[in-house]
Amino acid sequence: MPKLKTNRGAAKRFRTTGSGKVVRQKAYHSHILTKKSPKRKRNLRQGTLIDSADVKRIKRLIPFK
């Protein structure tokens, strides 16, 4: 069986917590920030857990992370 390879795109976008949950950053925080309220921009800074439906698929992409 070939060696497992990490999907490098996924490795840059997701990370696992100590308890094994998968964390992602929120979208819409890279440009056109002038029309967004400070509260909205502040909330976009925080990471969030990925949906439970996607956990298995994402963990397969980042087996060692």
MARBA-3410 file (N, C-alpha, C, O; in Angstrom, 1 decimal):
65
0.8,-1.2,0.0,0.0,0.0,0.0,0.9,1.2,0.0,1.9,1.3,0.7 ~ 0.6,2.3,-0.8,1.4,3.5,-0.9,1.3,4.3,0.4,0.4,4.1,1.2 ~ 2.3,5.1,0.6,2.3,6.0,1.8,1.1,7.0,1.7,0.7,7.4,0.6 ~ 0.6,7.3,2.9,-0.4,8.4,2.9,0.2,9.7,2.7,1.2,10.0,3.3 ~ -0.5,10.6,1.9,0.0,11.9,1.7,-1.1,12.9,2.2,-2.3,12.7,2.0
-0.6,13.9,2.9,-1.5,15.0,3.3,-1.9,15.9,2.1,-1.0,16.2,1.3 ~ -3.1,16.2,2.1,-3.6,17.2,1.0,-3.1,18.6,1.5,-3.6,19.1,2.5 ~ -2.2,19.2,0.8,-1.5,20.4,1.3,-2.5,21.6,1.3,-2.4,22.5,2.2 ~ -3.5,21.6,0.4,-4.5,22.7,0.4,-5.3,22.6,1.7,-5.6,23.6,2.3 ~ -5.7,21.4,2.1,-6.5,21.2,3.3,-5.7,21.5,4.5,-6.2,22.0,5.5
-4.4,21.1,4.5,-3.5,21.3,5.7,-3.4,22.8,6.0,-3.2,23.1,7.2 ~ -3.5,23.7,5.0,-3.4,25.1,5.2,-4.7,25.7,5.7,-4.7,26.8,6.3 ~ -5.8,25.0,5.5,-7.1,25.5,5.8,-7.7,25.0,7.1,-8.5,25.7,7.7 ~ -7.3,23.8,7.5,-7.9,23.2,8.7,-6.8,22.7,9.6,-5.7,22.5,9.3 ~ -7.2,22.7,10.9,-6.3,22.1,11.9,-7.2,21.3,12.9,-8.3,21.7,13.1
-6.6,20.4,13.6,-7.3,19.6,14.6,-7.0,20.1,16.0,-5.9,20.5,16.3 ~ -8.0,20.1,16.9,-7.8,20.5,18.3,-7.2,19.3,19.0,-7.1,18.2,18.5 ~ -6.9,19.5,20.3,-6.4,18.4,21.1,-7.4,17.3,21.3,-7.0,16.1,21.4 ~ -8.7,17.6,21.3,-9.7,16.6,21.5,-10.1,16.0,20.1,-11.0,15.1,20.1 ~ -9.5,16.4,19.0,-9.8,15.7,17.8,-10.8,16.4,16.9,-11.1,15.9,15.8
-11.3,17.6,17.3,-12.3,18.3,16.5,-11.5,19.1,15.4,-10.3,19.4,15.6 ~ -12.2,19.4,14.3,-11.5,20.1,13.2,-12.0,21.5,13.2,-13.2,21.8,13.2 ~ -11.0,22.4,13.1,-11.3,23.9,13.1,-11.0,24.5,11.8,-10.0,24.1,11.1 ~ -11.8,25.5,11.4,-11.5,26.3,10.2,-11.7,27.8,10.5,-12.2,28.1,11.5 ~ -11.2,28.6,9.6,-11.4,30.0,9.7,-12.6,30.4,8.9,-13.0,29.7,8.0
-13.2,31.5,9.3,-14.4,32.0,8.6,-14.1,32.7,7.3,-13.0,33.3,7.2 ~ -15.0,32.7,6.4,-14.8,33.3,5.1,-15.2,34.8,5.2,-15.7,35.3,6.2 ~ -15.0,35.6,4.1,-15.4,37.0,3.9,-14.6,37.9,4.8,-15.2,39.0,5.2 ~ -13.4,37.6,5.1,-12.6,38.6,5.9,-11.3,39.0,5.2,-10.4,39.5,5.8 ~ -11.3,38.8,3.9,-10.0,39.1,3.2,-10.0,40.5,2.4,-9.0,41.1,2.3
-11.2,40.9,1.9,-11.2,42.2,1.3,-12.6,42.7,1.3,-13.6,42.1,1.8 ~ -12.8,44.0,0.8,-14.1,44.7,0.9,-14.5,44.8,2.4,-15.7,44.4,2.7 ~ -13.7,45.3,3.2,-14.0,45.3,4.7,-14.6,46.6,5.1,-15.1,46.7,6.2 ~ -14.6,47.6,4.2,-15.1,48.9,4.6,-16.6,48.9,4.9,-17.0,49.7,5.8 ~ -17.3,48.2,4.2,-18.8,48.2,4.4,-19.2,47.2,5.5,-20.4,47.2,5.8
-18.3,46.4,6.0,-18.7,45.5,7.1,-18.5,46.2,8.4,-17.5,46.9,8.7 ~ -19.4,45.9,9.3,-19.4,46.5,10.6,-18.2,46.0,11.5,-17.8,44.8,11.3 ~ -17.8,46.7,12.4,-16.7,46.3,13.3,-17.0,45.0,14.0,-16.2,44.1,14.2 ~ -18.3,44.9,14.4,-18.7,43.6,15.1,-18.7,42.4,14.2,-18.2,41.4,14.6 ~ -19.1,42.6,13.0,-19.0,41.5,12.0,-17.6,41.1,11.7,-17.3,39.9,11.7
-16.7,42.1,11.5,-15.3,41.8,11.3,-14.6,41.1,12.5,-13.8,40.2,12.3 ~ -15.0,41.5,13.7,-14.4,40.9,14.9,-14.8,39.4,15.0,-14.0,38.6,15.4 ~ -16.1,39.2,14.6,-16.6,37.8,14.7,-16.0,36.9,13.6,-15.8,35.7,13.8 ~ -15.6,37.5,12.5,-15.0,36.8,11.4,-13.6,36.3,11.7,-13.0,35.4,11.1 ~ -12.9,37.0,12.7,-11.6,36.6,13.1,-11.5,35.3,13.8,-10.5,34.6,13.7
-12.6,34.9,14.5,-12.5,33.7,15.3,-12.7,32.5,14.5,-13.5,32.5,13.5 ~ -12.1,31.4,14.8,-12.2,30.1,14.1,-13.5,29.5,14.6,-14.1,29.9,15.6 ~ -14.0,28.5,13.8,-15.2,27.8,14.1,-15.0,26.3,13.8,-14.2,26.0,12.9 ~ -15.8,25.4,14.3,-15.7,24.0,14.0,-16.4,23.7,12.7,-17.4,24.4,12.3 ~ -15.9,22.7,12.0,-16.5,22.4,10.7,-17.8,21.6,11.0,-17.9,21.0,12.1
-18.7,21.5,10.0,-19.9,20.8,10.2,-19.7,19.3,10.4,-18.7,18.8,9.8 ~ -20.5,18.7,11.2,-20.3,17.3,11.5,-20.4,16.4,10.3,-19.8,15.3,10.2 ~ -21.1,16.9,9.2,-21.2,16.1,8.0,-19.9,16.0,7.2,-19.7,15.1,6.4 ~ -19.0,17.0,7.5,-17.7,17.1,6.7,-16.5,16.5,7.5,-15.5,16.4,6.9 ~ -16.7,16.2,8.7,-15.6,15.8,9.6,-14.8,14.6,9.0,-13.6,14.7,8.9
-15.5,13.6,8.6,-14.8,12.3,8.1,-14.0,12.7,6.9,-12.9,12.2,6.7 ~ -14.6,13.4,6.0,-14.0,13.8,4.7,-12.7,14.6,4.9,-11.7,14.4,4.3 ~ -12.8,15.6,5.8,-11.6,16.5,6.1,-10.5,15.7,6.8,-9.3,15.9,6.5 ~ -10.9,14.9,7.8,-9.9,14.1,8.5,-9.1,13.2,7.6,-7.9,12.9,7.8 ~ -9.7,12.7,6.5,-9.1,11.8,5.5,-8.0,12.6,4.7,-7.0,12.1,4.3
-8.3,13.9,4.6,-7.3,14.8,3.8,-6.1,15.2,4.7,-5.0,15.4,4.1 ~ -6.3,15.3,6.0,-5.2,15.7,6.9,-4.9,14.6,7.9,-5.2,14.8,9.1 ~ -4.4,13.4,7.5,-4.3,12.3,8.4,-3.3,12.5,9.6,-3.4,11.9,10.6 ~ -2.3,13.4,9.3,-1.2,13.5,10.4,-1.3,14.8,11.1,-0.4,15.1,12.0 ~ -2.3,15.6,10.8,-2.3,17.0,11.4,-3.1,17.0,12.7,-3.3,18.0,13.3
END
